[in-house]
């Protein structure tokens, strides 16, 4: 099939609009002989009937196994160079009490970035010493609660926070372990909104300023400095950025050792996953081995012991475990002017098929926020109809409410079809909203053919529960 003139260059024209590509979908996702998608043995049509759509569907075994794979990759790589690794699950990707239990049972710690995320982690029964607290503007209440419950480490993000954490720990009669977030100056090749190691950004402090802040931390008896922290971006392929950042941080780490112990170094996360068949993420084992090699080489060159290395994957653990299930509401062909690579109209037009579903940017804001690409498949059947270039749109009153900018589906896609968008485990439910007063979808975990709700979907009663006008009317 010839390439569609409106298709992006990465989308190949010979794509099979029915294929479930390995690496993009959870490991148990298959089609049965009738063409229906199954996850861990459960039929999507039965899931839609029981729980409704939109619906987040997690392959529980995939998520649990992936957590173990990531932990093993880093533990093995750093054991080989004479140290050990601590893996923190970055809860901002997607957090619920069940997820906390899965990752902690897999041997991971948990990283949280707010009082609410801390509350979820604690409600799951995690030992607070296995939790790390992030945030560029932690409230006094958040700091005091973290200290009181015994959070393992607090990541200090500014000079002001040093005094706040020190005072909270002193009043509680505790010695609080802390890290200092530093910008390494390394910018990973990612969307600018996701890049978090620029000098001109809200997180952390510069390498040049770090020694003075560490000296200030060490001056407080209620604080224990355990090391530096850095995060260079998100959805990163390759290892060059991580390697360069590690090298820069180790030079600072060596300097800080002259004035006291620095037992750990936290290199953050940001490891990418496949959202479309065109994505080729670096295997987590390769990432771990490359970072370990760089750390070992740099420590040898600097003449220092290799510290304990901490990492914080989130998307790499949970991202591909999940797909979102929608029902098609309308389909329409739109004639679009074709432009060349420079944006100049060619005088020709082409058809883009708009497929609208019953969710949208309220359950997946990433395409609207970042221009993120996803793929899509009809989930309740297969078809030998000629492939058509589709754009999957949501139902919100926003022209930017797009879920999939471009993919090929069988041209007979129609109202009532179930569509599944894979790799929605990270930063989809966690970024969800009630825009246009849509209710947030439920999340179900499927294992061995059995589905159970781990986060219930909202109802209209939930939406109205905080509206004081409704409450006043009921009480009058």
N, C-alpha and C positions, 0 to 999 in steps of 0.2 A: 504494500500500500504506500502511495506517495505521501510525503509529509504534508500535513495540513498547514496552510499558510499562516494560520493564527497560533500554531503550536509553538511553545518555547523550544529552543534548540536542544535542551537536555531530554525532551520527551521523544522517544524514538517512535517512528511511524509503524514499525512492525510489532508493536505491543499487542499481546493477547488480552483483550478486555475482560476475560474471565479468569485469568491466571492469578493465583495467590503467591506472590514472589517470596521466596525464602529470605529471611532477614528483616523483612518489613512487617511481617505478621508474626504473631505469637506461635510458638512451636506446635501447639496442638490444633491450630486452625486448618481445616481441610474442607473439601467438598465431598458430599456423598454421591451415590450413583445418580441421584435425581438432580444434582447440581446445586443443592442447598449447602450453605456454609454451616459447618459445625465447629464449636470450640469445646475442647475437652469432652467431646461426645454429645454436647447439647446442641439442639437445632436452634438456629437464630429465629425462626418463625415462632417457635414455642417461647423463646425468651421475650420476643416482642409482644406476644399475646399475654404473657403473664405479668410483665413489668412495664409494658408500654415503651414508646420511643419519644424522644431520644433516650439512649441507654448506653452507659459506659459498661463494657464487658471486659473483665480481667481474667486471663488465664492464670489462676492462682499458682499452679505448679511452675509455670514459666517465670513468674515474678520471684518466687522463692528460689528456684534454681539459679536464676540470674544473679541474685544477691550472693549466693554461695560462689558462683563463678568469679565475680568481681573481687570478693574477699580473697579467694584462693590465688587469683592472679597477682595481687599486690603482696600478699604474704609470701608467696613462693619467690617472687622476683627479689624482694628485699632480704629474705632469708639467705638467698644465694650470695649477697654481698655483705653479709655479716650483721644485719640489723633486723628489725621487724617493722611491720606496717600496721597502722590503725585505719580502718575504713569506716567513715561516717556516711550514713545515708542522708543526702540533702533533702530534708522534708518538704522544702518549698515546692519541689516537683509535684508531689501529691502526698498528702498526709491524711491518714485516718488511724483510728486505734488498731484496726486489723493490720494495716500496712506496717505500723510500728512493731507489732508482734511478729510479723513475718520476717522483717529485716533483723530484728534483734535475735530471733531464733536462728537466723543464718549467721550470727556472729558479728553483725555490724553494730556500730554505735549510731546515734541519730543527731543530726544538726538541725536546729530550729532557728527561726529568724524573727520571732515575735512572742509576746506573751500568750497569744492564742495557740500558736503551734506548740509552745511548751506545755500548755494545758492539755492538748491532745496527747502528746507523748506521755505525760504523767498519768493521764487517764487510762492509757494502755498498760500501765504497770511497770514501765521501764525504770530501772535504777537510775536516779538522776545523775549519778557519776558518769554514766555513759552518754550524756547529752552535752552538746556544745551549743552555746547561744551566740548568734550573730546579730548584726543590725547597726546601721550608721546613726540611729537616733533612738536608742533604747530609753524608755521612760524610767523614771526613778522607781516606779512600782514594779516594772519588769526586772530591773536589776536587783531590787530587794528580794523579790520572790525567787529569782534564780539562785541567789546566795543562800536564802533560807532553806530551800529544798535540797541544796547540795549539788547544783549543776557542776559537771566536771570541769568545764572550761568556759570562760567568757571571752569572746574576741573583742578586744578594745579597738575602737575605730577612730578615736581622736584624743587629743590631750585632755579635753574636758571630762571624758569618761573615766580617766584614771582616778581622779579624785572621787567621782561618784561611786565607782565600784569599791575603791579602798574604804570609803566611809561606810558603805553598806556592810562590808565584811567586818570592819572593826566593831560596828554596833552589834553585829550578830556573834561576835567572838570567834570568827573563823578566819582562816587563811585561804583566800580564793585563788585558784589557778586561773591565769589569764594568758592569752596570746595577744600579739599586736599585729593588726592588718597593715600590710605594706604593699604599695604599688611598685611592682618590679619594673615598670616601663615597657613591658612586653605587651604588644597588641596582637591578639590572635586574629586570624582572618575570619571574621564573623560579622553579623549585622551590627551596626554601630550602636544600637540601643542595648545590645547584649554585651558589648565590650566593656570590661570592668577593670582594666589595668592602665588606662590612660592617666597621665598626671592630672588632667583637668576633669575630675569627676568626683562624685560625692563619697566614694568609699576609701577608707584607709589613709595612710600617710606616705610621704615620699621616702625613698631609701636614705636620702641625705638627712631627713629629720628624725629617722628612726632611732639612732643611738641616744639622742637626748630624751626621747619618750621612754625608752627602755630604762635609762638611768632614773627617770622619775618613777616608773613602776617599781623598780628595785628599792627605792627609798622608802616605800611603804611596807611596814611589817605585816600588814594584813593581805598583801598580795604576793603571789608566787609566779614569777615569769617563767613560762614553760617553752616559749618559742614564738617564731614568726608565722604569719599566715598570709597567703596570697591567692588571688583568683584572677585568671587572665581572660576569661570570657566563657562563652557557652556554645554548644553544638560545634565543637572543634574536631576536625579531621587531621590526622598526622600528629607527630610528636615534637616537631621543632620548637613550637612555642613553649611547651611545657619544659623542654630541656633547657632552653635559654633562660627562662624564668628561674628554674631551679639553680642554675649556675650563678645568677646574679644574687639570689637570696642566700646562697651558701657563702658567698664572699662577705656579706653582711653578718651572717651567722658566725663566721670565724672571728670577725672583729668583736662581736658581742661576747664571745667566749673569754676574751681577755679580762673581762670584769665580773664574770660569774657564769654559772651553768646555764646551758641552753639545750635541754634534753630532746626537744622535738622540733620538727619543721613541717608545717601544714601547707601543702602545695595546691589545695583546693580541688575543684572538679572541672566540669565543662566538657567531658568526653562525649563525642557525637554519636548519633544513631542514624539508621536509615529510615527516612520518611517516604521515599519514593525508590523505585528500582534503580534510578540513576545515582543514588547516594552509595558511597563505598566507605563506610566508617572504618577506622583503624581498629583491628581486634584489640580487646582490652588487655590480653596477654602481651601483645607487642608494645602497647603503651606502657604497661607496668615495667617490662624488661628494659625499655629504652630509658625511662626515667631513672630506674635503679642503676643502670650503667653510668649515666651522667652524674648522678649523685655520688657514686663510688669513686669515679675518676676525679671529680672536683674535690672531694674530701681528701683524697690521696695527695693531690697537688697542693692543697692548702695545709696539709699536715694535721688534720683534725679527725676525730672519730666521727663515724657516720651516725647521725642522730636517728631517732625514731621518726619515720615518715608517716604523715597523716594525709589522707585524701578524702574528698567529699563528693562522690558521684551521686547523682539523683536520677537524671534522665537515663543514664546508662543502665540503671537498675530497673526502673519501672516503665520506661517509655514504650518498648515494643510488646509489653505484656498485654496491652489493652487496645481494643478498637471501639469506636462509637457507632451505634446502630441508629439509623434514621429511616423514616418512611417518606417516599416521594409524594409530593402534593401536586405540583404542576411541572409541565415540561413545555418549553417553547423555543423555537428557532429564531435567532436574532441575526440579521444581516449586518456584518461589520466591515468597515473599510480596511483594506490591507495596507500595511506600511512596510517599507524596506528596513534594513538594519539601522538606518540613520533616522528613522521616524518619519520619512517622507512618504506620502500617499502614493501608491502605485497605480491608482485608478481602477483597481479591481476590488471586489468584495468577496466575502466568504461567510459561511454560516457557522455560528457558535451556538451549540445547544445548551440552554440554561435549564438546569434541573434543580428545582427548589424543594427543600426538605423542611421537616418540622422542628429543626433546631437552628443553630447558627452561631453568631459571634458570642452569644451568651454562654455557650458551652465550649467554644473553642475560639478564643480571641487571637491566637497566634498569627493566622493569616492577615488579619486586619492590623495587628500591632507591628509585625515584623516582615510581612510579605512572605510568610512561611509556606512552603509547598507541601502538599499532601497528595496521596493517591486514593483511589476509590474503586470499589467493586460492587456490582449487584450481588446481594447476599442470598436471596431466596431462590435463585435460578441461574442457569447459564443460557446463553443464546448464541446462535451462529449468524445473527444479523450483522451487517456491515458496521465496523466500528465508527463511532462518531466522536468528534472532539466535544467534550462537555465542560461546563463550568458549574460546579455545585454551589448553590447559593442558599443562604439561610432565609428566615422569614421576618427578619427585623427591618425596621424602616430606616435602613442605611444602604446606600449603594455599595459601600465597602464591605457589606456583610457577605463575605465569600468564605467558603470552607475549603474548596479545591479549585484552584485557578485553572488548571488544565490537566485533563487525563482523557483516555479513550475508554468509552463504554460501548456495549452493543447499542446500535442505533434505535432499537425498539424499547429502550428504557421508558417506563411509563408510570403514571400515578398508581400508588399502591405497592410498587416495588420497595424492597428493603435495600438500603445502601449501607455499606460498612466502610468506614474510614479508619485505616490502621494507624498504629503508633501514636495513639492519643493518651498514653498513660501519664505523660509529663506535661505540666503547664497547660492543661486543658480544664479539667475539673477544678484545679486549684486557682485558676483565673476566671472561673465562671461567675456570672452575674445574673441579676434579675432585670436586665434591660428590657424595655417594653413590657415589664411585668411577666416575663416568662418564668416558669418555675424551673429550678435547677434539677437536672436529671438524677435518677438513682444510679448507684454503682453496684454492680453485681459481680461476685467472684464465682467462677465456675471451676469445679474440680471433679474429675471422674464422672462427668455427666450431670452433676448436681449443682444447681445455681442457688446462691444465697445472697441476700442484700447485705452489703457492708456499709453503705450510706444510703439512707432512704431518700427517695425523691421528694421534692417539696410539693405542697398543695396550694391552692388559692387561699385556703384558710391560713396557711403559713405566711403568705404574702400580706394578708390583712391583719395579722396578729399584732404587728407593731404600729399600725395606723391608729393614732389616738382618736381620730374622728369617728372611726368605727366603734372603738371602745366606749366613747362617750355616748353614742347613739344607743348602744346596747344597755347602758346603765341608766338611761333616762326613761 
